[in-house]
Amino acid sequence: MLNLGTCPAAKHLVLRSLLSGVLRRSAERRWKEMRRFDGRGRRVVVGSFAGHGGDGRPSDLALQAAAVRAASIRFLESHRPDPLLIDPYAGCFLSNGMAVEDETKVEYPMSGPSSSPCHYTLATKFIDDKLLSLVSGIDEVKQIVLLTDGFDTRPYRLKWPPRTFIFDISPENVFRVALQKLEYVGAEITKACKYVHIPLESYDLQASLCNDGFNGSGRSVWVIQGLPVMTLASFTEILSVVSSLAMKGCIFVGELPERLADTEMGSEVSAQKWMDKIFMSNGFRVEIIHYNEVAKKFHRSSPLGDYNNILFVAEQLQFSDKQVEDWRMEFLRMEEEGDEEGFEDLL
């Protein structure tokens, strides 16, 4: 807390200066957000689906096939003699007779021996552990936002503390297929927790999250794994949403397709520089997590084969829009009431 003595005027001027700086940065961010609307007012975030489908996006079948391939990895890992993770529900996605083994080996190279799991398994285990450590920590994180392929089973297979609010953002039609299969095998969310699905195709993801109960003044953890983001612009839009909603100190963890990089990714230095540029421009400090280090942490040999994703952990360094708005309203209230003690509390 700043020591300004007993001078109310000094306290008022310092607080006004601090607040104006925060509000100015918030206004600049909102101005940038406004520029992300096209002439019809539709958010460019729908570009997350830019691909080869008839309407400029991958078909639902292609999205589902990718989700099934990832689920098959979790299924195979669950049946190893010494699995890194157990997904009791992954098998329900494979019961439709789809032949995915060969394609799985191409997209997620398997190492073969049980002591050498694939990159995807290591990333999934790392993200699981990070999530559970945060929700069980002293900060009492109660909001989880999962940006996924639609077949993510974390809401069902992880043990969540009571009153955890889980948001799933994924392709609508893929999620509906998964939900039907999960209900058929009796999968249930932990009691006293709430689970909400928000279609990736939503007109405005930020508004949809807030309308469904997300609180920008509460701590949250954000996860991205398997979300069909096809372009750098699309990911930047997603990152902007996270930046606007996640309060200061919140964690964003997950995997990004390496192909999103607009620079040569042949070295660790260039990869970190690219990540720093993208994340810092949205208020995050980011660290690349190396798969070999994750394997060592779990006492496994390094994964074999190529893998075109980047595993990362990022921390929000700026205030969420809701925090700024709450602070502004409190400041106005104190000005009107002449609440000098309130000024000191904010400082």
Order of alpha helices (4+ residues) and beta strands (2+ residues): alpha-alpha-alpha-alpha-beta-alpha-beta-alpha-beta-alpha-beta-alpha-beta-alpha-beta-alpha-beta-alpha-alpha
